Amino acid sequence: MPVPTKQIQSNRDYFIQKLNAEKQRNDVLKAVEANSFDFVLVDTRGREAFASGHIRGAVCIPDTELKEAISQLPRDKEIVTYCWSHD
């Protein structure tokens, strides 16, 4: 059964927006390794996990505190978040 054109266009638009909204992991890693990132790196894990180890230059804002902290983040920089990884 062929996929309707409208659904194909909708899927395409979704993935275009997704790619524009997300920074690729490899780009973040390269920037961190070079110590030359121009974005704010937010670790959304808990404070205990952050204290145990985190990416150099990251700030800790647990996901449970994001709503309150969002107004304190700079508006002139890209915000990149990360949490636990399972890869």
N, C-alpha and C positions, 0 to 999 in steps of 0.2 A: 504494500500500500504506500503510495507516494506521500511524502511529507508536504503539507500545504505551504505555499510560498510565504504566507503571513507568519507562520511559525518559524520558518528558516530565518526570515528577517528579524523576528523578535529575538531568536537565539543569537544571531550575529550582533545585534545591538547590545544585548546583555553582556556578551564577552568583550566587546569593545569597551564598554563602561568599566567592567571588572579589571581589564588590563590597564586602563587609565587610572583607576583608583588604587591599585595595588603596586607596590614597589617590589620588584623581583628580588628574591632572597639572595641570589648571587651578586646583584648590584649592591645590596646592603653589606654583604660580607666583604666585598672588595673595598668599599668606602671605609669600613671600620678598620680593616687591615692596613690601609694606607693612612689612617687617622686623618681623613680629609672629608668627613661627611658634613653636608650642609642642611641636615634635617635633624629633628629631635627624635631620638630613639627612646621609646617608652617601653619598659619592661612591665607587663601587666600581671606578672605572677605575684604571689604574696611577698611580703617583706622578708620573711624568713628565707625563702628560696633566693631572693635577690641578694641577701647578705651572704648566702652560701656560695654565690658566684653569679656573675652577670657579664654581659658584653661591656667592654670598656667604653665609657662615655654615655651609657644608658642612664635614664632616670627611672626610679621606681614609682609607679602609680598602679597599685593593684586594681584589677578590673572592678572591684566593688567600690572603688573611690573615684573612678573616672568621671562620673557625672559632676562631682563637686570640684574636681581639679581641672576640668576642661577649660574653664575661663582663665586659668593661670598659664596655660600654654601659649607660646608665641603664635601670633596670627600670620606672621610673615615667613614662616618656615613650614616645610612639609613635616607632618607628624607620621612616624613609622612606629607601629606597635609590634611587640612580639610576646610570646608566652611559651609554654612548654612545647617541645618538638618531639615527634615520635619517628624521626627518620634515621 
